Amino acid sequence: MTTSEFPVLRCPLCKGNDFQQELGRLDSRWGFTSHRMTLLICKNCRYILHFYDKNSIFDFD
């Protein structure tokens, strides 16, 4: 595999490779931290893959 090739992402349930991309936010229990996430939703079985993006203790939006 060369450096310009990327592995194909597959759903762990149905092995599909067609995803809908959404952005999400997860707040901590007490609301002091906020985690931004990228969600990939399988278009075949609707399984959600979570990818952690960034977090900040001062990000309350």
PDB file of N, CA, C and O in Angstrom:
ATOM      1  N   MET A   1       0.854  -1.181   0.000  1.00  0.00           N
ATOM      2  CA  MET A   1       0.000   0.000   0.000  1.00  0.00           C
ATOM      3  C   MET A   1       0.893   1.236   0.000  1.00  0.00           C
ATOM      4  O   MET A   1       1.830   1.332   0.793  1.00  0.00           O
ATOM      5  N   THR A   2       0.603   2.174  -0.885  1.00  0.00           N
ATOM      6  CA  THR A   2       1.368   3.410  -0.925  1.00  0.00           C
ATOM      7  C   THR A   2       0.794   4.404   0.064  1.00  0.00           C
ATOM      8  O   THR A   2      -0.287   4.190   0.612  1.00  0.00           O
ATOM      9  N   THR A   3       1.516   5.493   0.293  1.00  0.00           N
ATOM     10  CA  THR A   3       1.066   6.480   1.270  1.00  0.00           C
ATOM     11  C   THR A   3      -0.147   7.260   0.794  1.00  0.00           C
ATOM     12  O   THR A   3      -0.833   7.866   1.617  1.00  0.00           O
ATOM     13  N   SER A   4      -0.441   7.270  -0.499  1.00  0.00           N
ATOM     14  CA  SER A   4      -1.601   8.009  -1.002  1.00  0.00           C
ATOM     15  C   SER A   4      -2.894   7.208  -0.905  1.00  0.00           C
ATOM     16  O   SER A   4      -3.975   7.766  -1.095  1.00  0.00           O
ATOM     17  N   GLU A   5      -2.805   5.913  -0.613  1.00  0.00           N
ATOM     18  CA  GLU A   5      -3.993   5.074  -0.496  1.00  0.00           C
ATOM     19  C   GLU A   5      -4.463   5.029   0.954  1.00  0.00           C
ATOM     20  O   GLU A   5      -3.653   4.953   1.878  1.00  0.00           O
ATOM     21  N   PHE A   6      -5.773   5.077   1.141  1.00  0.00           N
ATOM     22  CA  PHE A   6      -6.365   4.993   2.467  1.00  0.00           C
ATOM     23  C   PHE A   6      -7.149   3.694   2.580  1.00  0.00           C
ATOM     24  O   PHE A   6      -7.748   3.249   1.600  1.00  0.00           O
ATOM     25  N   PRO A   7      -7.156   3.081   3.754  1.00  0.00           N
ATOM     26  CA  PRO A   7      -7.966   1.866   3.921  1.00  0.00           C
ATOM     27  C   PRO A   7      -9.456   2.197   3.819  1.00  0.00           C
ATOM     28  O   PRO A   7      -9.879   3.303   4.158  1.00  0.00           O
ATOM     29  N   VAL A   8     -10.228   1.250   3.360  1.00  0.00           N
ATOM     30  CA  VAL A   8     -11.672   1.439   3.215  1.00  0.00           C
ATOM     31  C   VAL A   8     -12.330   1.204   4.569  1.00  0.00           C
ATOM     32  O   VAL A   8     -12.117   0.168   5.198  1.00  0.00           O
ATOM     33  N   LEU A   9     -13.121   2.159   5.009  1.00  0.00           N
ATOM     34  CA  LEU A   9     -13.852   2.025   6.260  1.00  0.00           C
ATOM     35  C   LEU A   9     -15.081   1.164   6.026  1.00  0.00           C
ATOM     36  O   LEU A   9     -15.846   1.412   5.093  1.00  0.00           O
ATOM     37  N   ARG A  10     -15.278   0.150   6.870  1.00  0.00           N
ATOM     38  CA  ARG A  10     -16.417  -0.758   6.742  1.00  0.00           C
ATOM     39  C   ARG A  10     -17.174  -0.817   8.053  1.00  0.00           C
ATOM     40  O   ARG A  10     -16.590  -0.730   9.133  1.00  0.00           O
ATOM     41  N   CYS A  11     -18.487  -0.967   7.941  1.00  0.00           N
ATOM     42  CA  CYS A  11     -19.350  -1.111   9.114  1.00  0.00           C
ATOM     43  C   CYS A  11     -19.026  -2.441   9.796  1.00  0.00           C
ATOM     44  O   CYS A  11     -18.925  -3.463   9.117  1.00  0.00           O
ATOM     45  N   PRO A  12     -18.861  -2.453  11.125  1.00  0.00           N
ATOM     46  CA  PRO A  12     -18.561  -3.713  11.816  1.00  0.00           C
ATOM     47  C   PRO A  12     -19.742  -4.687  11.845  1.00  0.00           C
ATOM     48  O   PRO A  12     -19.541  -5.875  12.099  1.00  0.00           O
ATOM     49  N   LEU A  13     -20.963  -4.219  11.594  1.00  0.00           N
ATOM     50  CA  LEU A  13     -22.126  -5.119  11.620  1.00  0.00           C
ATOM     51  C   LEU A  13     -22.437  -5.721  10.263  1.00  0.00           C
ATOM     52  O   LEU A  13     -22.529  -6.941  10.129  1.00  0.00           O
ATOM     53  N   CYS A  14     -22.600  -4.866   9.247  1.00  0.00           N
ATOM     54  CA  CYS A  14     -23.058  -5.364   7.945  1.00  0.00           C
ATOM     55  C   CYS A  14     -21.978  -5.328   6.862  1.00  0.00           C
ATOM     56  O   CYS A  14     -22.214  -5.761   5.734  1.00  0.00           O
ATOM     57  N   LYS A  15     -20.795  -4.814   7.202  1.00  0.00           N
ATOM     58  CA  LYS A  15     -19.656  -4.693   6.283  1.00  0.00           C
ATOM     59  C   LYS A  15     -19.912  -3.705   5.145  1.00  0.00           C
ATOM     60  O   LYS A  15     -19.205  -3.725   4.137  1.00  0.00           O
ATOM     61  N   GLY A  16     -20.921  -2.838   5.299  1.00  0.00           N
ATOM     62  CA  GLY A  16     -21.186  -1.805   4.299  1.00  0.00           C
ATOM     63  C   GLY A  16     -20.116  -0.733   4.334  1.00  0.00           C
ATOM     64  O   GLY A  16     -19.416  -0.580   5.335  1.00  0.00           O
ATOM     65  N   ASN A  17     -19.986   0.014   3.240  1.00  0.00           N
ATOM     66  CA  ASN A  17     -18.979   1.065   3.189  1.00  0.00           C
ATOM     67  C   ASN A  17     -19.560   2.407   2.735  1.00  0.00           C
ATOM     68  O   ASN A  17     -18.817   3.270   2.267  1.00  0.00           O
ATOM     69  N   ASP A  18     -20.861   2.590   2.865  1.00  0.00           N
ATOM     70  CA  ASP A  18     -21.532   3.836   2.505  1.00  0.00           C
ATOM     71  C   ASP A  18     -22.060   4.478   3.788  1.00  0.00           C
ATOM     72  O   ASP A  18     -22.916   3.909   4.465  1.00  0.00           O
ATOM     73  N   PHE A  19     -21.542   5.673   4.121  1.00  0.00           N
ATOM     74  CA  PHE A  19     -21.852   6.308   5.393  1.00  0.00           C
ATOM     75  C   PHE A  19     -22.388   7.723   5.204  1.00  0.00           C
ATOM     76  O   PHE A  19     -22.030   8.422   4.256  1.00  0.00           O
ATOM     77  N   GLN A  20     -23.236   8.118   6.112  1.00  0.00           N
ATOM     78  CA  GLN A  20     -23.725   9.495   6.226  1.00  0.00           C
ATOM     79  C   GLN A  20     -22.900  10.142   7.337  1.00  0.00           C
ATOM     80  O   GLN A  20     -22.784   9.572   8.422  1.00  0.00           O
ATOM     81  N   GLN A  21     -22.326  11.320   7.087  1.00  0.00           N
ATOM     82  CA  GLN A  21     -21.485  11.984   8.081  1.00  0.00           C
ATOM     83  C   GLN A  21     -22.268  13.076   8.790  1.00  0.00           C
ATOM     84  O   GLN A  21     -22.925  13.898   8.150  1.00  0.00           O
ATOM     85  N   GLU A  22     -22.192  13.080  10.120  1.00  0.00           N
ATOM     86  CA  GLU A  22     -22.846  14.090  10.953  1.00  0.00           C
ATOM     87  C   GLU A  22     -21.844  14.584  11.982  1.00  0.00           C
ATOM     88  O   GLU A  22     -20.895  13.879  12.324  1.00  0.00           O
ATOM     89  N   LEU A  23     -22.057  15.791  12.470  1.00  0.00           N
ATOM     90  CA  LEU A  23     -21.251  16.325  13.563  1.00  0.00           C
ATOM     91  C   LEU A  23     -22.085  16.292  14.823  1.00  0.00           C
ATOM     92  O   LEU A  23     -23.272  16.616  14.792  1.00  0.00           O
ATOM     93  N   GLY A  24     -21.473  15.902  15.942  1.00  0.00           N
ATOM     94  CA  GLY A  24     -22.200  15.817  17.196  1.00  0.00           C
ATOM     95  C   GLY A  24     -21.403  16.422  18.324  1.00  0.00           C
ATOM     96  O   GLY A  24     -20.218  16.726  18.185  1.00  0.00           O
ATOM     97  N   ARG A  25     -22.076  16.589  19.444  1.00  0.00           N
ATOM     98  CA  ARG A  25     -21.441  17.136  20.644  1.00  0.00           C
ATOM     99  C   ARG A  25     -21.928  16.329  21.838  1.00  0.00           C
ATOM    100  O   ARG A  25     -23.112  16.010  21.953  1.00  0.00           O
ATOM    101  N   LEU A  26     -21.005  16.010  22.710  1.00  0.00           N
ATOM    102  CA  LEU A  26     -21.312  15.261  23.914  1.00  0.00           C
ATOM    103  C   LEU A  26     -20.810  16.060  25.100  1.00  0.00           C
ATOM    104  O   LEU A  26     -19.611  16.315  25.214  1.00  0.00           O
ATOM    105  N   ASP A  27     -21.714  16.459  25.985  1.00  0.00           N
ATOM    106  CA  ASP A  27     -21.340  17.206  27.180  1.00  0.00           C
ATOM    107  C   ASP A  27     -21.124  16.242  28.336  1.00  0.00           C
ATOM    108  O   ASP A  27     -21.742  15.179  28.398  1.00  0.00           O
ATOM    109  N   SER A  28     -20.245  16.622  29.246  1.00  0.00           N
ATOM    110  CA  SER A  28     -20.003  15.798  30.422  1.00  0.00           C
ATOM    111  C   SER A  28     -21.220  15.833  31.339  1.00  0.00           C
ATOM    112  O   SER A  28     -22.147  16.617  31.134  1.00  0.00           O
ATOM    113  N   ARG A  29     -21.201  14.993  32.329  1.00  0.00           N
ATOM    114  CA  ARG A  29     -22.342  14.873  33.238  1.00  0.00           C
ATOM    115  C   ARG A  29     -22.687  16.197  33.912  1.00  0.00           C
ATOM    116  O   ARG A  29     -23.864  16.522  34.071  1.00  0.00           O
ATOM    117  N   TRP A  30     -21.694  16.948  34.300  1.00  0.00           N
ATOM    118  CA  TRP A  30     -21.928  18.202  34.997  1.00  0.00           C
ATOM    119  C   TRP A  30     -21.836  19.414  34.072  1.00  0.00           C
ATOM    120  O   TRP A  30     -22.031  20.542  34.524  1.00  0.00           O
ATOM    121  N   GLY A  31     -21.543  19.206  32.793  1.00  0.00           N
ATOM    122  CA  GLY A  31     -21.530  20.298  31.823  1.00  0.00           C
ATOM    123  C   GLY A  31     -20.262  21.120  31.792  1.00  0.00           C
ATOM    124  O   GLY A  31     -20.251  22.199  31.199  1.00  0.00           O
ATOM    125  N   PHE A  32     -19.192  20.647  32.412  1.00  0.00           N
ATOM    126  CA  PHE A  32     -17.953  21.423  32.430  1.00  0.00           C
ATOM    127  C   PHE A  32     -17.110  21.217  31.184  1.00  0.00           C
ATOM    128  O   PHE A  32     -16.325  22.091  30.816  1.00  0.00           O
ATOM    129  N   THR A  33     -17.259  20.085  30.538  1.00  0.00           N
ATOM    130  CA  THR A  33     -16.503  19.824  29.321  1.00  0.00           C
ATOM    131  C   THR A  33     -17.454  19.460  28.200  1.00  0.00           C
ATOM    132  O   THR A  33     -18.558  18.967  28.428  1.00  0.00           O
ATOM    133  N   SER A  34     -17.003  19.712  26.998  1.00  0.00           N
ATOM    134  CA  SER A  34     -17.790  19.413  25.809  1.00  0.00           C
ATOM    135  C   SER A  34     -16.873  18.714  24.809  1.00  0.00           C
ATOM    136  O   SER A  34     -15.757  19.171  24.561  1.00  0.00           O
ATOM    137  N   HIS A  35     -17.337  17.624  24.244  1.00  0.00           N
ATOM    138  CA  HIS A  35     -16.547  16.859  23.289  1.00  0.00           C
ATOM    139  C   HIS A  35     -17.225  16.919  21.925  1.00  0.00           C
ATOM    140  O   HIS A  35     -18.389  16.544  21.784  1.00  0.00           O
ATOM    141  N   ARG A  36     -16.491  17.391  20.928  1.00  0.00           N
ATOM    142  CA  ARG A  36     -17.008  17.390  19.564  1.00  0.00           C
ATOM    143  C   ARG A  36     -16.649  16.070  18.908  1.00  0.00           C
ATOM    144  O   ARG A  36     -15.526  15.583  19.039  1.00  0.00           O
ATOM    145  N   MET A  37     -17.603  15.502  18.208  1.00  0.00           N
ATOM    146  CA  MET A  37     -17.401  14.201  17.594  1.00  0.00           C
ATOM    147  C   MET A  37     -17.878  14.216  16.157  1.00  0.00           C
ATOM    148  O   MET A  37     -18.785  14.965  15.793  1.00  0.00           O
ATOM    149  N   THR A  38     -17.259  13.383  15.353  1.00  0.00           N
ATOM    150  CA  THR A  38     -17.737  13.114  14.007  1.00  0.00           C
ATOM    151  C   THR A  38     -18.421  11.759  14.056  1.00  0.00           C
ATOM    152  O   THR A  38     -17.843  10.778  14.524  1.00  0.00           O
ATOM    153  N   LEU A  39     -19.651  11.712  13.570  1.00  0.00           N
ATOM    154  CA  LEU A  39     -20.428  10.477  13.565  1.00  0.00           C
ATOM    155  C   LEU A  39     -20.578  10.002  12.126  1.00  0.00           C
ATOM    156  O   LEU A  39     -20.985  10.773  11.257  1.00  0.00           O
ATOM    157  N   LEU A  40     -20.256   8.761  11.874  1.00  0.00           N
ATOM    158  CA  LEU A  40     -20.507   8.156  10.577  1.00  0.00           C
ATOM    159  C   LEU A  40     -21.596   7.119  10.765  1.00  0.00           C
ATOM    160  O   LEU A  40     -21.441   6.178  11.543  1.00  0.00           O
ATOM    161  N   ILE A  41     -22.704   7.295  10.048  1.00  0.00           N
ATOM    162  CA  ILE A  41     -23.869   6.429  10.189  1.00  0.00           C
ATOM    163  C   ILE A  41     -23.971   5.550   8.949  1.00  0.00           C
ATOM    164  O   ILE A  41     -24.069   6.047   7.827  1.00  0.00           O
ATOM    165  N   CYS A  42     -23.947   4.255   9.164  1.00  0.00           N
ATOM    166  CA  CYS A  42     -24.042   3.308   8.052  1.00  0.00           C
ATOM    167  C   CYS A  42     -25.399   3.477   7.373  1.00  0.00           C
ATOM    168  O   CYS A  42     -26.435   3.443   8.038  1.00  0.00           O
ATOM    169  N   LYS A  43     -25.397   3.657   6.064  1.00  0.00           N
ATOM    170  CA  LYS A  43     -26.650   3.843   5.332  1.00  0.00           C
ATOM    171  C   LYS A  43     -27.420   2.539   5.156  1.00  0.00           C
ATOM    172  O   LYS A  43     -28.596   2.558   4.793  1.00  0.00           O
ATOM    173  N   ASN A  44     -26.769   1.415   5.409  1.00  0.00           N
ATOM    174  CA  ASN A  44     -27.433   0.128   5.261  1.00  0.00           C
ATOM    175  C   ASN A  44     -28.140  -0.301   6.545  1.00  0.00           C
ATOM    176  O   ASN A  44     -29.329  -0.621   6.521  1.00  0.00           O
ATOM    177  N   CYS A  45     -27.410  -0.310   7.678  1.00  0.00           N
ATOM    178  CA  CYS A  45     -28.000  -0.829   8.928  1.00  0.00           C
ATOM    179  C   CYS A  45     -28.155   0.239  10.010  1.00  0.00           C
ATOM    180  O   CYS A  45     -28.681  -0.052  11.084  1.00  0.00           O
ATOM    181  N   ARG A  46     -27.705   1.478   9.747  1.00  0.00           N
ATOM    182  CA  ARG A  46     -27.821   2.629  10.655  1.00  0.00           C
ATOM    183  C   ARG A  46     -26.932   2.523  11.895  1.00  0.00           C
ATOM    184  O   ARG A  46     -27.173   3.227  12.875  1.00  0.00           O
ATOM    185  N   TYR A  47     -25.916   1.665  11.877  1.00  0.00           N
ATOM    186  CA  TYR A  47     -24.950   1.589  12.966  1.00  0.00           C
ATOM    187  C   TYR A  47     -24.143   2.888  12.988  1.00  0.00           C
ATOM    188  O   TYR A  47     -23.793   3.412  11.930  1.00  0.00           O
ATOM    189  N   ILE A  48     -23.844   3.413  14.180  1.00  0.00           N
ATOM    190  CA  ILE A  48     -23.150   4.692  14.305  1.00  0.00           C
ATOM    191  C   ILE A  48     -21.723   4.464  14.780  1.00  0.00           C
ATOM    192  O   ILE A  48     -21.490   3.847  15.819  1.00  0.00           O
ATOM    193  N   LEU A  49     -20.775   4.972  14.003  1.00  0.00           N
ATOM    194  CA  LEU A  49     -19.366   4.960  14.383  1.00  0.00           C
ATOM    195  C   LEU A  49     -19.032   6.335  14.935  1.00  0.00           C
ATOM    196  O   LEU A  49     -19.324   7.347  14.299  1.00  0.00           O
ATOM    197  N   HIS A  50     -18.416   6.379  16.124  1.00  0.00           N
ATOM    198  CA  HIS A  50     -18.076   7.640  16.777  1.00  0.00           C
ATOM    199  C   HIS A  50     -16.585   7.906  16.620  1.00  0.00           C
ATOM    200  O   HIS A  50     -15.760   7.028  16.875  1.00  0.00           O
ATOM    201  N   PHE A  51     -16.246   9.111  16.202  1.00  0.00           N
ATOM    202  CA  PHE A  51     -14.852   9.515  16.092  1.00  0.00           C
ATOM    203  C   PHE A  51     -14.662  10.785  16.894  1.00  0.00           C
ATOM    204  O   PHE A  51     -15.310  11.799  16.635  1.00  0.00           O
ATOM    205  N   TYR A  52     -13.774  10.726  17.863  1.00  0.00           N
ATOM    206  CA  TYR A  52     -13.505  11.844  18.757  1.00  0.00           C
ATOM    207  C   TYR A  52     -12.768  12.927  17.995  1.00  0.00           C
ATOM    208  O   TYR A  52     -11.804  12.649  17.282  1.00  0.00           O
ATOM    209  N   ASP A  53     -13.226  14.172  18.148  1.00  0.00           N
ATOM    210  CA  ASP A  53     -12.612  15.275  17.420  1.00  0.00           C
ATOM    211  C   ASP A  53     -11.743  16.108  18.352  1.00  0.00           C
ATOM    212  O   ASP A  53     -10.520  15.975  18.344  1.00  0.00           O
ATOM    213  N   LYS A  54     -12.357  16.952  19.143  1.00  0.00           N
ATOM    214  CA  LYS A  54     -11.617  17.836  20.047  1.00  0.00           C
ATOM    215  C   LYS A  54     -12.455  18.076  21.292  1.00  0.00           C
ATOM    216  O   LYS A  54     -13.650  17.782  21.311  1.00  0.00           O
ATOM    217  N   ASN A  55     -11.835  18.605  22.319  1.00  0.00           N
ATOM    218  CA  ASN A  55     -12.594  19.011  23.495  1.00  0.00           C
ATOM    219  C   ASN A  55     -11.934  20.220  24.124  1.00  0.00           C
ATOM    220  O   ASN A  55     -10.742  20.463  23.938  1.00  0.00           O
ATOM    221  N   SER A  56     -12.708  20.959  24.856  1.00  0.00           N
ATOM    222  CA  SER A  56     -12.202  22.109  25.579  1.00  0.00           C
ATOM    223  C   SER A  56     -13.051  22.322  26.807  1.00  0.00           C
ATOM    224  O   SER A  56     -14.274  22.201  26.747  1.00  0.00           O
ATOM    225  N   ILE A  57     -12.422  22.633  27.912  1.00  0.00           N
ATOM    226  CA  ILE A  57     -13.167  22.890  29.144  1.00  0.00           C
ATOM    227  C   ILE A  57     -13.948  24.197  29.039  1.00  0.00           C
ATOM    228  O   ILE A  57     -14.905  24.400  29.786  1.00  0.00           O
ATOM    229  N   PHE A  58     -13.557  25.084  28.126  1.00  0.00           N
ATOM    230  CA  PHE A  58     -14.220  26.367  27.977  1.00  0.00           C
ATOM    231  C   PHE A  58     -15.218  26.401  26.821  1.00  0.00           C
ATOM    232  O   PHE A  58     -15.761  27.463  26.515  1.00  0.00           O
ATOM    233  N   ASP A  59     -15.464  25.286  26.187  1.00  0.00           N
ATOM    234  CA  ASP A  59     -16.357  25.233  25.029  1.00  0.00           C
ATOM    235  C   ASP A  59     -17.754  24.836  25.482  1.00  0.00           C
ATOM    236  O   ASP A  59     -18.051  23.647  25.597  1.00  0.00           O
ATOM    237  N   PHE A  60     -18.616  25.815  25.740  1.00  0.00           N
ATOM    238  CA  PHE A  60     -19.980  25.547  26.220  1.00  0.00           C
ATOM    239  C   PHE A  60     -21.023  25.746  25.150  1.00  0.00           C
ATOM    240  O   PHE A  60     -22.210  25.649  25.462  1.00  0.00           O
ATOM    241  N   ASP A  61     -20.671  26.017  23.917  1.00  0.00           N
ATOM    242  CA  ASP A  61     -21.637  26.247  22.828  1.00  0.00           C
ATOM    243  C   ASP A  61     -22.333  24.972  22.445  1.00  0.00           C
ATOM    244  O   ASP A  61     -23.178  24.974  21.550  1.00  0.00           O
TER     245      ASP A  61
END
